Amino acid sequence: MDIDPSPLDGPDPRAVGDGEWSATVVGHHRLRHDVAVIRLIGEFVPFRAGQSVQLRVPQQPTVSRRYSPALPPSLDGKLEFHVRTVPGGWLSGSIVADTQPGDEWRISAPMGSFTVDPAGDEVVMIAGGTGLAPMRSQLLELARAEQPPRTYLFVGGRSPRDLYADDMLFLLATELPWLTVIPVVERPDDPSWPDEWFERSRVDIGFPAEERLHGTLADVIGSHGAFDRHQVLVCGSPGMTRATVEKLIDIGTPVERIQYEGL
């Protein structure tokens, strides 16, 4: 997930490590025409689950961007990033299309306070697109706790095939009894044009169509009462994040209980 902190004024960032670390690409999985999952192994990076880091890649060595790892910190140096091509995004386009195993990435400046208290109240996570990455990192971190808080993950896309991690989330919800995943799509049918990467990565595991809710994430969230006793996290595009945060406040969710990041 590519973090751009400028569209919204989120929580004050906090760095947890100085220096620069290297990691080598060991897997490049293109799941949609505009989405890829990149897996790396390298030096231990001292970030906290939910934070973002600065990346430099060999395809665009003079350009750097902030992305959120989709795995919690790992002593064996495992990292994973979910990247979506954005219009005019030189770096995101290069990562999605041109990344190769063996590429060396440079990682620096872990920052942010987009985190969950594992001993705190129930959690509501609202993720649009690759805004799922920091949520997944925190879910896996929560799984290490003795008694994780009850957690509800709303994950949205424009159409069913935009739910690029549907299979992974289905399996995760099956394994973690404290986790409920609610898939949300704005329209029930996929576009008529084919996506060869979707067809290549298609699997038979995932949430059935009848379990998907229809509407925007803001619409679906607005159908619930106030989340006034929850830790609430929102991450997605600037428009989705803004609309969802506004809806949360409209239904009575206290501002101080909401954390958000814009892609």
C-alpha positions in Angstrom: 0.0 0.0 0.0 1.4 3.4 -1.1 0.9 6.0 1.7 0.5 9.6 0.8 0.0 11.6 4.0 -0.9 14.8 2.3 -4.7 14.3 1.4 -5.8 14.0 5.1 -4.3 15.2 8.4 -3.9 11.9 10.2 -2.2 11.1 13.5 1.2 12.6 14.1 3.9 10.2 12.7 6.4 8.7 15.0 9.7 7.2 13.8 10.9 4.0 15.5 14.1 3.3 13.7 17.0 5.2 12.0 19.1 3.9 9.1 18.4 2.0 5.9 18.0 -1.7 5.4 18.1 -3.9 2.3 15.8 -6.8 1.2 15.7 -9.0 -1.8 12.6 -9.8 -3.8 11.8 -13.5 -3.7 8.3 -13.3 -5.1 6.3 -11.1 -7.5 2.7 -12.1 -7.7 0.6 -10.0 -10.1 -3.0 -10.6 -9.1 -4.8 -8.0 -11.2 -3.8 -5.8 -14.1 -3.1 -3.0 -11.5 -2.2 -5.0 -8.3 0.8 -7.0 -7.3 2.0 -8.6 -4.1 5.7 -8.4 -3.5 7.5 -10.7 -1.0 11.0 -10.0 0.2 13.6 -11.4 2.6 16.4 -9.3 4.0 17.6 -7.4 7.1 15.3 -7.0 10.1 13.4 -3.7 9.8 12.3 -2.2 13.2 8.8 -1.0 12.3 5.5 -1.6 14.1 2.5 -3.4 12.5 0.4 -0.7 10.8 3.3 1.7 10.1 4.7 2.7 6.7 8.3 2.6 5.5 10.1 4.5 2.8 11.0 2.3 -0.3 13.5 2.7 -3.1 13.6 0.1 -5.9 16.1 -0.5 -8.8 13.5 0.3 -11.5 13.2 3.9 -10.3 16.3 4.5 -8.1 15.8 8.2 -7.7 12.2 8.0 -6.6 11.0 6.9 -3.2 7.5 6.4 -1.8 6.0 5.3 1.5 4.3 1.9 1.6 2.8 -0.1 4.5 4.1 -3.7 5.0 1.4 -6.3 4.9 3.3 -8.5 7.4 4.2 -7.6 11.0 7.9 -7.2 11.9 9.8 -10.5 11.4 13.1 -11.4 12.9 13.9 -13.5 9.9 13.5 -10.5 7.6 10.3 -11.4 5.8 8.4 -8.5 4.2 5.4 -8.2 2.0 3.9 -5.2 0.1 0.6 -4.8 -1.7 1.0 -2.3 -4.6 -1.6 -0.9 -6.9 -0.8 1.2 -9.9 -2.0 4.8 -9.5 -2.5 7.2 -12.5 0.8 8.9 -13.2 2.5 6.8 -10.6 6.0 6.0 -12.0 7.0 4.0 -9.0 3.8 2.0 -8.4 3.6 1.2 -12.2 7.2 0.0 -12.2 6.7 -2.1 -9.1 3.6 -3.8 -10.4 4.8 -4.4 -14.0 8.6 -4.7 -13.8 9.6 -6.2 -10.4 11.8 -9.3 -10.7 13.0 -11.9 -8.2 16.5 -10.9 -7.1 15.8 -7.1 -7.1 17.2 -5.4 -4.1 15.0 -2.9 -2.3 16.2 -0.2 0.1 13.9 0.4 3.1 14.1 3.3 5.6 12.2 5.6 8.0 9.5 3.5 9.7 6.8 6.0 10.7 3.2 6.4 11.9 0.9 5.6 14.7 -1.7 3.7 12.8 -1.8 0.8 15.3 -4.2 -1.3 17.5 -4.0 -1.8 21.2 -4.2 -5.6 21.6 -5.5 -5.2 25.2 -8.0 -2.5 24.2 -11.6 -2.4 23.0 -13.1 -4.3 20.0 -11.7 -3.3 16.7 -13.3 -2.2 13.5 -11.1 -2.1 10.4 -12.3 -0.5 7.1 -10.0 -1.1 4.1 -10.4 0.0 0.5 -8.3 -1.7 -2.1 -4.6 -2.1 -1.0 -5.5 -0.2 2.2 -5.8 -3.8 3.4 -2.0 -4.0 3.8 -1.6 -2.3 7.2 -4.8 -4.0 8.4 -3.4 -7.5 7.5 -0.2 -6.7 9.3 -2.0 -5.8 12.4 -4.3 -8.8 12.2 -1.3 -11.1 12.1 0.2 -9.2 15.0 -3.0 -9.5 17.0 -3.0 -13.2 16.4 0.1 -13.4 18.6 -1.8 -12.0 21.6 -3.2 -14.3 24.2 -6.7 -12.9 23.9 -7.1 -10.7 20.8 -10.0 -8.3 20.8 -13.0 -9.1 18.7 -12.2 -7.6 15.3 -14.4 -6.8 12.3 -12.8 -6.1 9.0 -14.8 -4.4 6.2 -12.9 -4.8 3.0 -14.2 -3.1 -0.2 -13.8 -2.8 -3.9 -15.7 -1.5 -6.9 -16.5 -5.0 -8.1 -16.0 -8.6 -6.9 -12.7 -9.0 -8.7 -11.3 -5.9 -6.9 -11.3 -8.0 -3.8 -7.8 -9.3 -4.7 -7.2 -11.0 -1.3 -10.6 -12.7 -1.0 -9.0 -16.2 -0.7 -6.5 -15.1 1.9 -9.0 -13.3 4.0 -11.5 -16.3 3.8 -8.8 -18.6 5.1 -7.7 -16.1 7.8 -11.3 -15.7 9.1 -11.6 -19.5 9.2 -8.4 -19.8 11.3 -9.0 -16.8 13.7 -12.3 -17.2 15.7 -12.1 -13.6 16.9 -12.1 -12.2 13.3 -15.1 -11.4 11.2 -14.5 -10.3 7.6 -17.2 -8.4 5.7 -16.6 -8.1 1.9 -18.2 -5.1 0.3 -18.6 -4.2 -3.4 -20.1 -1.2 -5.1 -21.6 -3.3 -7.8 -22.4 -7.1 -7.8 -20.9 -7.8 -11.3 -17.4 -7.5 -12.7 -16.6 -5.2 -15.6 -17.2 -6.8 -19.1 -13.5 -6.4 -20.1 -11.2 -9.3 -19.2 -8.3 -9.0 -16.8 -5.8 -11.7 -17.7 -4.1 -11.5 -14.3 -7.3 -12.1 -12.5 -8.0 -15.2 -14.7 -4.4 -16.5 -14.0 -4.8 -16.1 -10.3 -8.4 -17.3 -9.9 -9.0 -19.9 -7.2 -12.0 -21.6 -5.9 -11.6 -20.3 -2.3 -13.3 -17.1 -1.2 -16.4 -15.6 0.2 -19.6 -16.6 -1.6 -21.5 -13.9 -3.5 -24.3 -13.9 -1.0 -22.0 -12.8 1.8 -20.9 -9.7 0.0 -22.6 -6.4 1.0 -23.4 -3.9 -1.8 -22.6 -0.2 -1.7 -19.6 1.9 -0.9 -17.8 1.3 2.3 -19.2 4.6 3.6 -22.7 3.4 2.8 -22.3 0.1 4.5 -20.7 1.7 7.6 -23.5 4.2 7.7 -26.0 1.4 8.1 -24.5 0.5 11.5 -24.9 2.4 14.8 -22.1 4.5 16.3 -18.8 2.6 16.9 -18.4 4.4 20.2 -16.8 1.5 22.1 -14.4 0.4 19.4 -10.9 1.1 18.0 -11.7 2.2 14.5 -9.1 2.2 11.6 -9.8 3.4 8.1 -7.4 3.1 5.1 -7.9 3.5 1.4 -8.0 6.1 -1.4 -8.3 9.8 -0.2 -11.9 9.9 -1.4 -12.9 6.6 0.2 -11.1 7.5 3.5 -12.7 11.0 3.7 -16.2 9.8 2.9 -15.9 6.9 5.4 -14.5 9.1 8.2 -17.3 11.6 7.6 -19.9 8.9 7.8 -18.4 7.5 11.0 -18.7 10.9 12.6 -22.2 11.4 11.3 -23.4 8.2 12.9 -21.9 9.2 16.2 -18.5 7.6 16.3 -16.2 9.8 18.5 -13.5 11.4 16.5 -10.8 10.3 19.1 -11.7 6.7 18.4 -10.9 7.0 14.6 -7.5 6.5 13.0 -7.1 6.9 9.3 -4.6 6.9 6.5 -5.0 7.9 2.8 -3.4 6.0 0.0 
